Amino acid sequence: MTKCLGCGAYLQDQDANKEGYVRDLSKRFCERCFKIRHYNEYKFIDKDNDYYLKIIRNIEKTKDLVILVTDFLNTESLNELIIKNPVLLVLAKRDLIPRHLDENKLLNNIDTKLNVIDRVVVCSKNNYNFDLLYSKIIKYKKSKCVYVIGYTNAGKSTLINKLAKDYGEVSAEITTSILPSTTLDLIEVKLNQDLTIVDTPGLLDDGSIILNVTGEKLKTILPKKELKPSVIQVKTSQTIIVDDLFRLDINFGTNLIFYLSNDLKIERYFKPTNKLENLQKYQLDILTNSDLVIKGLGFIKTTTGFKGTLYLNGKIKYNVRRSII
């Protein structure tokens, strides 16, 4: 059987409602990938994390090098990932990180219990640090195969397409999209006789806002250019609402820095309001120099700590960590 070059699903012409469907088995891409690539039409394929975790367990057996791809706004979930292979940690999408931040300090502040043997910051859009990344892959690979893993929308497939274009004998054509579950199975991209990069399906990050909003809303949530942090000095009790996604009631003065997509609207209310009161309610007591992380959305840094209340969709998770900045 032949795999779709875009998503890795096995091509079939029997059921249009199942993955890998094509009308003509001589085609190189399934209809779903064709529509994503040419018309930006997305069809969701329902697979749970058990399917993807089985793939990771099989990768563990190889003991090969794993490239773990993450981005600036979504580093916290790495602690939930369990894999025993040696890991090259790649912080992708450098173009989204505010320029004033020290990228090496940020990279080294990413906390993970995995066997990370090295780290690198890259940007597929402007080819930043790809020579360095490629040299590290050659240095650390255990065999001809290197696996690329990451949560959905981390930038895995884009990174592989760039590696293939820059260093491969043929260009890759892996389908990319901002929506989850674009890659459905393993896709092998042979760069040369000594190196094959293997793309894997994006892990579904349980509790991420990405899995709980519409495609149109996702376009607003996912940043497209360098983040411009919003600094808010809270001198008295007030309410802050971010684009009808969550609400934060602050009980006393503090300094907050919002690292979120520039397209999200931040509103402040100095009088009582009932907006978003129907959301799940959480009491917060956050220490100095901490980040309040909303999974899949971004984080809010507090330099002085604060007490307050968070209103958030009950399906979306949050956590508090020591600030990575």
JOLINCOR-V883102 format. One record per run of one state. SS is the DSSP state (A for helix, B for strand, O for the rest). FROM is the first residue (numbers start at 0). LEN is the number of residues. If there is no record, write none. Layout:
# JOLINCOR-V883102
SS/FROM/LEN ; SS/FROM/LEN
This chain:
# JOLINCOR-V883102
O/0/2 ; B/2/1 ; O/3/6 ; B/9/1 ; O/10/1 ; B/11/1 ; O/12/8 ; B/20/1 ; O/21/9 ; A/30/9 ; O/39/9 ; A/48/14 ; O/62/3 ; B/65/6 ; O/71/4 ; A/75/5 ; O/80/6 ; B/86/6 ; O/92/1 ; A/93/3 ; O/96/6 ; A/102/6 ; O/108/7 ; B/115/6 ; O/121/1 ; B/122/1 ; O/123/4 ; B/127/1 ; O/128/1 ; A/129/11 ; O/140/4 ; B/144/7 ; O/151/4 ; A/155/12 ; O/167/19 ; B/186/6 ; O/192/2 ; B/194/5 ; O/199/3 ; B/202/1 ; O/203/5 ; A/208/4 ; O/212/2 ; A/214/7 ; O/221/8 ; B/229/5 ; O/234/3 ; B/237/5 ; O/242/3 ; B/245/5 ; O/250/3 ; B/253/6 ; O/259/6 ; B/265/4 ; O/269/10 ; B/279/7 ; O/286/3 ; B/289/5 ; O/294/3 ; B/297/5 ; O/302/3 ; B/305/7 ; O/312/5 ; B/317/5 ; O/322/3
